[in-house]
Amino acid sequence: MFDVIVIGAGPAGMMAAYAASNRGLKTAVFDKNEKVGKKLFLTGKGRCNITNVSSDFFSNIVRNPKFLLSCYNNFSNMDLIQLFNRNGLATKVERGGRVFPQSDKSSDVIKTLSKITQDVGVKLHLHSPIKHIEKKEGQFLIGTRDGEMACRSLVIATGGLSYPSTGSTGDAFRWAHEWGHSVIALRPALVPLVDKTGICQKMQGLTLKNIRFTLFQNNKEVYAEQGEMLFTHFGLSGPVVLSASSFIHYDQDISTLMGEIDLKPALTQEQLDARLLRDFDQNKNKQLKTYLPALMPAKLETLFFDVANIDPEIRIHEISREVRGRIVQTLKGMRIAISGTRPVAEAIITAGGINVKEINPKTMESKIVKNLYFAGEALDVSALTGGYNLQIAFSTGYAAGVAAG
Ligand SMILES: Cc1cc2nc3c(=O)[nH]c(=O)nc-3n(C[C@H](O)[C@H](O)[C@H](O)COP(=O)(O)OP(=O)(O)OC[C@H]3O[C@@H](n4cnc5c(N)ncnc54)[C@H](O)[C@@H]3O)c2cc1C
């Protein structure tokens, strides 16, 4: 018999277990994996972007920022950093307020989480998939590998649907549904985009820095940001593209998605036209294709000529005002039709999840089932890249652990 059982040894579950056990309660964590924090290990390309200390924290929370307010105030980015620092994990702040372990090793974050839970006496059960849960006479009965375990409070922190090989296979959604919770449609977010025509394959591996990427749906802008993007064998990826994917309206026609790349965001159309006029004057006898490397990476030329519909062999002195206009327009807005996203299994996070209207925002307790708590990515709260999603897991996990205790 435990006071608190936590299902899932990811960031949300480990933090919940720490917070509960720190209050002197008999607490156990069960995870199906052979080790703690399998997804956490992959985060930040193995460096783990733990949280973010920029002043506009909440503008990076895409879904249900208001729900997060209370638990974030009780366990904020600074509380998290202090807890890690106190337990031997030195941290550093990088561009955009992103916080990483000083060692650049996600394994050190996992070690620290394991240490803090061990120090307060949490019992960790690995290789322990939970198959079923029942509630009888005010207790939860949890079906574990070693038979049934009972607890007074149960925290479910089993993550979303992304990267299922890390253990997150959506069990929280099934259980929540069985207990009468509604689950908001599960969608891939922070996920690469697939191009309609396959043209991106030709630019595979090309990274564009300091471009402006705009995503349109139904001819309306849904996202625009300056930054870095990447061409892949199936389409587009990289920071600005991943962020853009979080703003797709799934209740509208996905086939109308259109990506637009502005290669010269620092120049207006007029400034760019004036620069071309000057350059063309000095390169009159060159073919356009031999001048183009001055404007863009060579690998991008295929896409440029395809979109602009201009003969690459044309000599610069033959370029009319109309063709020059098309060159400017293409440089300022190279359009790529998008057919959709890669599947949720390849998404950084799962958007949607357990409806937060049915969860107490201070405690993470279910408003339907007493003493049942949800935390982490299983909830319908999600954010952009930058350490925000881990902070969501830590803040909601902490709130659930404190309240469950
Ligand atoms: C490649 C990648 C990079 C990322 N990088 C970052 C980053 O740098 N910064 C950031 O803020 N976010 C990042 N994220 C997102 C972040 O990792 C997640 O939002 C976060 O891990 C969610 O935490 P969680 O505890 O809710 O769930 P998870 O980390 O998914 O943990 C859930 C745990 O529950 C266990 N479990 C599931 N079902 C059962 C069951 N039935 N029985 C027992 N155990 C079960 C799983 O095995 C798993 O260990 C990244 C995600 C990916 C995929």
The ligand as an ORCA input file, in Angstrom:
! r2SCAN-3c Opt
* xyz 0 1
  C      13.430     14.511    -29.852
  C      12.797     15.364    -28.784
  C      13.470     16.459    -28.290
  C      12.882     17.274    -27.316
  N      13.598     18.310    -26.801
  C      13.043     19.083    -25.845
  C      13.803     20.119    -25.220
  O      15.021     20.261    -25.440
  N      13.153     20.924    -24.324
  C      11.838     20.757    -24.002
  O      11.309     21.547    -23.199
  N      11.121     19.744    -24.519
  C      11.689     18.899    -25.413
  N      10.963     17.845    -25.915
  C       9.595     17.587    -25.386
  C       9.694     16.885    -24.001
  O      10.641     15.834    -24.067
  C       8.337     16.312    -23.571
  O       7.365     17.322    -23.633
  C       8.437     15.751    -22.149
  O       9.346     14.669    -22.105
  C       7.078     15.291    -21.637
  O       7.280     14.789    -20.342
  P       6.273     13.752    -19.677
  O       6.891     13.366    -18.369
  O       4.900     14.276    -19.698
  O       6.262     12.477    -20.645
  P       7.436     11.511    -21.169
  O       8.743     12.167    -21.106
  O       6.946     11.014    -22.465
  O       7.440     10.329    -20.095
  C       6.361      9.424    -19.976
  C       6.858      8.141    -19.325
  O       5.731      7.313    -19.028
  C       6.078      5.969    -19.282
  N       4.857      5.187    -19.537
  C       3.943      5.397    -20.520
  N       2.939      4.488    -20.403
  C       3.236      3.688    -19.348
  C       2.593      2.560    -18.740
  N       1.424      2.083    -19.188
  N       3.192      1.977    -17.676
  C       4.387      2.444    -17.200
  N       5.028      3.497    -17.731
  C       4.460      4.121    -18.796
  C       6.985      6.052    -20.494
  O       7.791      4.892    -20.590
  C       7.758      7.325    -20.226
  O       8.974      7.057    -19.559
  C      11.547     16.995    -26.866
  C      10.877     15.888    -27.369
  C      11.474     15.062    -28.312
  C      10.729     13.868    -28.831
*
